[in-house]
Amino acid sequence: MLPGLTQLGAPYVVLKGGHLRGATCPDLLATPNTHEWLPASRIDTNNLHGTGCALSSAIAACLAKLPVDAGTDAPVAAISDAKQWLHAALEASVRLSVGKGRGPVHHFHAWW
């Protein structure tokens, strides 16, 4: 699956499913050995601006928190943790009223 991207040297590829139609918005994860759908329920909010940047930053932060010897499943664990954080940030985004139009997710939902 996704041979073009993985053959270019990216062993882990996440394709966001937020623009898919329906009650769910699963993301697709391609790994060196397989691919899998990562399910998520759709959240009714206008604060969707920056979800891709927020997800990629969260993945990087979750990877940085892992021990050096975390093993080959570490990237999948980091992606899963980042998706959970983003889902909570989207749920909490209804508490924000920032600017006009599409607002941001609630990046600091756990502390504020």
TORFIVEX-378055 format. One record per residue: residue in three letters; x, y, z of N, C-alpha, C, O, CB in turn. Coordinates in steps of 0.001 Angstrom, whole numbers, plus 500000, padded with zeros to 6 digits. Glycine has a CB too. Example, Ala and Ser with C-alpha at 12.3 -4.5 7.8 and 13.67 -1.06 7.14 Angstrom:
<recs>
ALA513190494310507800512300495500507800513200496700507800514236496681508465511308495527509046 SER512850497750507080513670498940507140512900500030507870513409501138508039514084499402505725 
</recs>
This chain:
<recs>
MET500841498815500000500000500000500000500880501239500000501923501252500653499047500003501215 LEU500495502242499309501232503501499221502680503298498809503569503913499399501181504223500543 PRO502946502462497824504337502167497483505129503390497073506327503460497350504386501162496384 GLY504504504353496424505236505527495978505862506293497130507035506661497067504326506434495204 LEU505095506534498175505606507283499313506604506469500135507647506986500535504457507731500194 THR506292505216500383507208504411501191508496504105500433509551503967501052506533503110501618 GLN508430503996499126509643503748498345510546504975498286511734504857497985509277503312496936 LEU509998506139498566510806507357498601511587507488499909512347508439500090509916508578498406 GLY511399506531500820512193506529502034511434506823503313512029506829504390513263507497501897 ALA510140507066503222509343507306504426508743505978504873507752505536504292508220508373504167 PRO509308505332505882508803504018506281507419504069506918506697503072506905509763503378507239 TYR507036505229507479505719505382508085505033506575507431505578507678507403505822505568509637 VAL503843506346506910503094507395506236501693507425506828501041506387506944503053507166504689 VAL501228508617507204499868508787507702499118509677506717499540510796506425499856509400509148 LEU498009509167506215497117509960505365495883510287506186495157509388506613496736509195504037 LYS495644511574506408494516511997507217493200511770506473493113511935505256494663513469507605 GLY492183511387507242490875511104506659489817512132506991488630511870506797490411509776507106 GLY490208513285507481489251514303507889488352514814506785487242515272507057489970515434508468 HIS488805514745505549487988515246504442487105514161503826486361514426502881488880515840503372 LEU487186512953504355486295511898503890484874512199504350484674512887505351486758510511504407 ARG483913511696503638482508511919504017482067510836504995482585509720504979481582511928502759 GLY481123511175505830480554510190506732480727510550508195481297511584508540481166508859506473 ALA480217509665509048480234509890510499481606509639511103481868510042512237479209509000511179 THR482479508981510362483825508726510857484845509374509931484540509715508788484088507210510978 CYS486036509536510433487116510102509613488408509349509931489296509881510597487285511648509875 PRO488503508115509454489687507315509753490917507803508989490819508287507861489423505855509426 ASP492068507663509628493336507950508971493926506622508511493631505573509083494323508717509927 LEU494753506674507484495410505476506973496883505529507343497573506506507051495229505347505435 LEU497358504471507989498764504365508380499419503266507564498986502113507588498907504081509903 ALA500464503634506845501271502647506111502587502496506855503259503483507159501510503082504606 THR502950501250507147504199500942507836505075500123506892504640499792505789503936500171509175 PRO506283499794507295507138499000506407506527497651506016506852497111504959508470498766507069 ASN505648497107506857505122495769506590503642495704506253503180494691505727505371494917507755 THR502901496739506537501454496648506367500836498033506277501539499043506266500824495862507519 HIS499533498064506214498787499315506350497543499022507178497030497903507183498409499922504944 GLU497070500046507876495876499868508683495119501179508791495695502266508752496234499341510074 TRP493815501040508926492961502196509150492929502485510633492772501570511442491531501963508598 LEU493076503740510997493018504177512388491690504916512566491556506062512138494256505096512768 PRO490720504269513191489375504848513250489299506077514150490084506233515085488391503809513735 ALA488351506931513850488059508104514682486655508574514357486231508543513202489101509252514451 SER485941509007515379484616509565515138484766511020514702485706511709515099483719509453516408 ARG483833511466513889483855512848513417483321513744514529482335513406515184483016513015512107 ILE483965514874514740483558515834515766482970517051515072483587517623514174484760516237516683 ASP481777517442515493481083518566514889481631519874515467481204520316516534479553518458515121 THR482564520475514764483159521743515195483621522521513968483962521939512938484349521501516175 ASN483626523827514094484185524675513032485669524925513261486344525478512392483432526015512957 ASN486181524529514409487584524774514744488452523623514260488893522772515032487756524970516261 LEU488679523629512961489447522564512308490757523060511711491524522273511157488616521923511225 HIS491015524340511819492181524923511158493474524389511786493655524452513002492137526467511246 GLY494354523872510953495665523424511409495720522008511936496673521653512629496142524323512451 THR494736521190511633494738519828512175495915519002511663496480518208512414493435519129511827 GLY496285519174510418497421518422509871498727518817510527499535517960510883497520518630508372 CYS498936520109510686500150520597511356500165520163512812501205519765513336500248522133511261 ALA499002520240513471498919519830514875499217518344515018499919517940515946497529520149515453 LEU498693517527514112498931516090514182500404515764513954500982514976514702498065515358513158 SER501013516353512939502421516041512668503324516523513808504300515851514142502864516681511339 SER503016517666514402503794518151515541503612517239516754504565516967517484503386519590515894 ALA502390516775516960502125515875518084502844514540517892503355513969518856500611515644518242 ILE502887514045516673503623512799516406505102512996516733505713512145517379503449512356514920 ALA505675514110516290507087514382516581507328514472518084508322513947518585507536515684515898 ALA506422515137518809506576515268520256506448513911520946507195513610521878505534516246520817 CYS505504513097520487505326511767521084506523510866520792506913510063521640504039511113520561 LEU507103510991519609508322510230519302509470510657520210510240509818520678508719510419517825 ALA509584511956520456510674512474521283510562512008522733511575511915523427510692513995521231 LYS509356511715523197509158511268524580509520509802524780509707509361525914507722511491524994 LEU509621509043523690509877507611523806511342507339524136512219508088523707509488506894522511 PRO511616506281524889513012505921525151513706505483523868513059505011522934513093504804526203 VAL515002505639523828515781505307522635515578503858522221515533503555521029517260505573522878 ASP515457502965523185515312501539522887513847501102522880513533499984523289516093500712523903 ALA512948501978522419511506501703522471511076500588521527510003500013521712510734502957522142 GLY511877500270520530511544499171519630510865499630518351510619500819518147510663498191520333 THR510571498672517505510035498971516177508574499390516206508091499974515237510191497775515284 ASP507858499109517285506465499536517387506335500971517880505225501500517938505706498609518312 ALA507437501608518232507418502955518792506743503980517881505930504762518373508822503397519083 PRO507038504014516580506357504993515730504840504805515708504098505787515693506896504908514321 VAL504380503573515706502933503317515699502318503792517013501228504364517015502638501806515477 ALA503007503560518125502524504025519424502471505546519474501513506118519995503415503491520550 ALA503494506204518937503531507665518916502398508228518058501770509218518433504887508157518392 ILE502139507613516930501051508062516052499712507883516746498855508763516665501067507288514715 SER499519506771517422498277506520518154498080507544519268496981508075519432498279505102518739 ASP499135507825520035499045508819521108498729510207520547497923510944521115500359508860521911 ALA499363510554519442499135511861518815497699511980518314497081513036518453500121512081517653 LYS497166510908517733495774510926517271494812511109518442493823511833518323495442509628516515 GLN495091510465519562494236510622520741494273512062521248493241512622521620494673509655521858 TRP495466512658521262495590514051521684494805514963520748494076515841521209497070514475521727 LEU494947514764519432494257515611518465492748515458518598492016516444518508494702515271517037 HIS492279514244518810490841514020518962490314514804520172489262515438520090490537512502519119 ALA491036514758521282490638515518522467490718517024522211489877517781522697491522515140523664 ALA491722517461521452491857518881521120490710519353520233490254520489520362493196519141520424 LEU490244518493519338489088518826518506487814518882519342486996519786519174488931517804517371 GLU487647517917520239486465517925521113486425519188521965485360519780522146486454516680522019 ALA487565519602522484487639520778523350487592522084522574487406523142523175488896520730524172 SER487755522040521274487822523268520478486523524059520508486533525255520217488174522936519050 VAL485413523431520850484141524160520917484167525207522034483340526119522039482972523180521138 ARG485101525088522975485227526069524059485985527313523619486033528299524354485926525443525254 LEU486579527280522427487359528420521938486507529329521064485623528869520340488585527935521153 SER486781530602521142486176531579520239487291532529519833487464533601520413484962532350520916 VAL488042532108518822489230532845518402489070533269516951488819532431516084490510531989518586 GLY489209534549516679489173535051515315487818534882514651486787534782515317490212534364514499 LYS487842534854513334486617534704512541486809533531511602487928533251511173486277536010511744 GLY485741532856511287485839531714510386486299530472511124485992530286512301486788532019509239 ARG487029529634510430487514528381511023488604528678512051489628529283511734488054527423509925 GLY488367528245513273489338528466514333490270527286514481490169526303513746488638528738515643 PRO491183527388515438492153526308515674491570525243516605490553525459517263493458526876516272 VAL492227524114516643491916523112517654492397523668519001493168524627519035492593521716517319 HIS491952523081520088492337523560521421493620522844521846493578521828522539491187523318522468 HIS494750523387521421496051522759521650496340522512523128497019521544523468497142523618521062 PHE495838523368524005496156523287525427494987522749526248494848523079527426496561524654525945 HIS494160521933525635492945521439526290493214520734527611492370520783528507492221520501525372 ALA494345520088527760494639519336528975494998520235530155494907519810531307495767518371528717 TRP495403521470529879495851522365530945494950523572531127495008524231532165497247522829530666 TRP494113523876530133493345525118530197491895524819530000491068525730530018493823526126529156 
</recs>
